[in-house]
């Protein structure tokens, strides 16, 4: 009686993105006289569908199929900032940091954390309607300053607001009256504590009611 080879059921395996699997480790093929893989190098198989053909000395054969699925690497880029004395994920110095984690699918997850030193900035719109939300146009992240000057002009170049207090904002009024819904231009000059070089910013602000 001739013996028929038995490779068993077809197989499905998972690999991480960019890696390979040795198909030769999935089957015991030492007893077969003829072994044929569908790919040239079964020791380094990438994602795809491969097959194996074997036959023995009795001339009997069997085939098997291996499906290789690739789990993607999760890449996450986070752009953030903190001010003096702050920290994010244990980092206390601004810079770009790459961390590798082992995810639930068994593959690496890569996180790139770009941390910038916090700096002063301004919104591009505000709504001085007295509801307690976004009622003032003012500097944000105005910390660690030793000098500050903000001026705001209307479309005709008339000064509508000025302050040297980084925590004071414009409430949308000019001479006690509500300013018109329009776009205004602002200029700001500031100096960080410990620095002798002033920073200069300018932009436009839209007043919405």
C-alpha positions as CSV (number, residue, x, y, z in Angstrom):
1,X,0.0,0.0,0.0
2,X,1.3,3.4,-1.0
3,X,1.6,6.1,1.7
4,X,0.0,9.4,0.8
5,X,1.8,12.5,2.2
6,X,-0.3,14.6,4.6
7,X,0.7,18.3,5.0
8,X,-2.4,19.0,7.0
9,X,-4.7,22.0,6.6
10,X,-3.7,25.2,4.9
11,X,-2.1,27.8,7.2
12,X,-2.5,31.5,7.8
13,X,0.2,33.5,9.6
14,X,0.7,37.1,10.4
15,X,3.9,39.1,10.2
16,X,4.9,42.7,11.0
17,X,5.2,45.3,8.3
18,X,8.5,45.0,6.5
19,X,9.4,41.6,8.0
20,X,9.3,38.0,6.6
21,X,8.6,34.5,7.8
22,X,10.4,31.2,7.2
23,X,7.8,28.9,5.5
24,X,10.2,26.0,6.0
25,X,9.5,26.2,9.7
26,X,5.8,25.5,9.2
27,X,6.1,22.0,7.8
28,X,8.2,18.9,8.4
29,X,9.4,18.1,4.9
30,X,12.4,16.0,5.6
31,X,10.8,12.7,4.6
32,X,9.7,13.8,1.1
33,X,11.7,13.1,-2.0
34,X,10.4,16.1,-3.9
35,X,9.7,19.5,-2.4
36,X,8.6,22.5,-4.4
37,X,7.8,26.0,-3.1
38,X,6.0,28.6,-5.2
39,X,8.6,31.2,-4.3
40,X,12.4,31.1,-4.8
41,X,13.3,31.7,-1.1
42,X,10.8,30.1,1.3
43,X,13.1,31.0,4.2
44,X,12.2,34.7,3.8
45,X,8.6,35.0,2.6
46,X,6.8,38.3,2.6
47,X,3.1,39.0,2.7
48,X,1.1,37.1,0.1
49,X,-0.2,33.7,-0.8
50,X,2.3,30.8,-1.3
51,X,2.0,27.1,-1.9
52,X,4.0,24.0,-1.2
53,X,4.1,20.7,-3.2
54,X,5.6,17.5,-1.9
55,X,5.8,13.9,-3.1
56,X,7.3,10.8,-1.6
57,X,9.1,7.7,-2.8
58,X,5.8,6.0,-3.7
59,X,5.0,8.8,-6.1
60,X,2.1,10.2,-4.0
61,X,1.8,13.9,-3.5
62,X,0.1,16.6,-1.5
63,X,-0.1,20.4,-1.6
64,X,-0.7,23.1,1.0
65,X,-1.3,26.9,0.9
66,X,0.1,29.5,3.3
67,X,-1.5,32.9,3.5
68,X,0.8,35.5,5.0
69,X,-1.0,38.6,6.4
70,X,1.0,41.8,7.2
71,X,0.1,43.8,10.3
72,X,1.0,47.5,9.7
73,X,3.3,49.5,11.9
74,X,1.4,52.3,13.5
75,X,3.2,55.6,13.1
76,X,1.9,58.6,15.1
77,X,3.3,62.1,14.9
78,X,2.3,64.5,17.7
79,X,3.2,68.2,17.5
80,X,2.9,69.9,20.9
81,X,4.6,72.5,23.1
82,X,5.1,73.3,26.8
83,X,6.3,76.3,28.7
84,X,9.2,76.7,31.1
85,X,9.0,74.2,33.9
86,X,6.6,72.0,32.0
87,X,7.0,68.4,30.7
88,X,5.3,66.0,28.3
89,X,5.6,62.2,28.6
90,X,8.6,62.7,30.9
91,X,10.4,65.0,28.5
92,X,11.4,68.4,29.9
93,X,13.5,69.8,27.0
94,X,12.0,70.8,23.6
95,X,13.0,68.6,20.8
96,X,12.0,65.7,18.6
97,X,11.7,62.3,20.3
98,X,11.0,58.9,18.8
99,X,9.5,56.2,21.0
100,X,8.8,52.6,20.0
101,X,6.0,50.6,21.7
102,X,5.0,47.0,21.4
103,X,1.3,47.1,20.2
104,X,-1.4,44.5,20.8
105,X,-0.9,42.9,17.3
106,X,2.7,42.0,18.3
107,X,4.3,44.6,16.1
108,X,6.1,47.9,16.9
109,X,4.2,51.1,17.2
110,X,6.3,54.2,16.5
111,X,5.5,57.6,18.0
112,X,7.3,60.8,17.0
113,X,6.8,63.5,19.6
114,X,7.8,67.0,18.3
115,X,7.9,69.4,21.3
116,X,8.3,73.1,20.8
117,X,9.0,75.7,23.5
118,X,5.9,77.5,24.1
119,X,5.8,81.0,22.6
120,X,3.4,83.8,22.5
121,X,0.6,83.7,19.9
122,X,-2.7,85.3,19.1
123,X,-6.1,84.1,17.9
124,X,-7.4,85.2,14.5
125,X,-11.0,86.0,15.6
126,X,-12.9,86.9,18.8
127,X,-16.5,87.4,19.7
128,X,-16.9,90.3,22.3
129,X,-20.6,89.6,23.0
130,X,-20.4,89.3,26.7
131,X,-21.1,85.5,27.0
132,X,-17.9,84.9,28.8
133,X,-16.4,82.9,25.9
134,X,-13.7,84.4,23.6
135,X,-14.7,88.0,24.7
136,X,-11.2,89.4,24.6
137,X,-8.5,89.5,22.0
138,X,-5.2,89.0,23.8
139,X,-1.9,87.2,23.8
140,X,-1.9,83.5,24.6
141,X,1.0,81.7,26.3
142,X,2.2,85.1,27.4
143,X,4.6,83.7,30.0
144,X,8.1,84.5,31.0
145,X,8.0,88.0,29.5
146,X,9.9,91.0,30.6
147,X,8.6,93.4,27.9
148,X,5.4,93.6,26.0
149,X,3.6,96.1,23.7
150,X,0.4,95.4,21.7
151,X,-1.3,97.8,19.4
152,X,-4.4,97.3,17.3
153,X,-5.6,99.5,14.3
154,X,-8.7,99.7,12.2
155,X,-8.8,99.7,8.4
156,X,-8.1,103.4,8.3
157,X,-5.0,103.1,10.5
158,X,-6.6,104.6,13.6
159,X,-5.4,103.2,16.9
160,X,-8.3,101.4,18.7
161,X,-6.4,99.6,21.4
162,X,-2.9,99.6,23.1
163,X,-1.5,97.9,26.1
164,X,1.8,97.0,27.7
165,X,0.2,94.4,29.9
166,X,0.4,90.9,28.3
167,X,-2.6,89.7,30.4
168,X,-4.8,92.5,29.3
169,X,-7.0,92.2,26.2
170,X,-9.2,94.2,23.9
171,X,-12.9,93.9,24.6
172,X,-14.0,95.1,21.2
173,X,-14.9,98.6,22.3
174,X,-13.5,102.0,21.2
175,X,-14.1,105.0,23.5
176,X,-16.7,103.0,25.3
177,X,-18.7,102.1,22.2
178,X,-18.8,98.7,20.4
179,X,-16.4,98.6,17.5
180,X,-17.8,97.6,14.1
181,X,-17.7,94.0,12.9
182,X,-14.6,94.1,10.7
183,X,-11.0,93.0,10.3
184,X,-8.4,94.8,12.4
185,X,-4.6,94.8,12.2
186,X,-2.4,94.2,15.2
187,X,1.3,94.5,16.0
188,X,3.1,93.1,19.0
189,X,6.7,93.4,20.3
190,X,7.8,91.4,23.2
191,X,11.0,90.3,25.0
192,X,11.4,87.0,26.8
193,X,12.9,87.0,30.2
194,X,16.7,86.5,30.0
195,X,16.8,87.5,26.3
196,X,17.9,90.8,24.9
197,X,16.4,90.3,21.5
198,X,12.8,91.4,21.1
199,X,10.3,89.2,19.2
200,X,8.0,90.9,16.7
201,X,4.6,89.6,15.6
202,X,1.8,91.0,13.4
203,X,-1.5,89.8,12.0
204,X,-5.1,90.4,11.4
205,X,-8.0,89.8,13.8
206,X,-11.7,89.5,12.8
207,X,-14.2,90.9,15.2
208,X,-17.4,88.9,15.2
209,X,-20.7,89.7,17.0
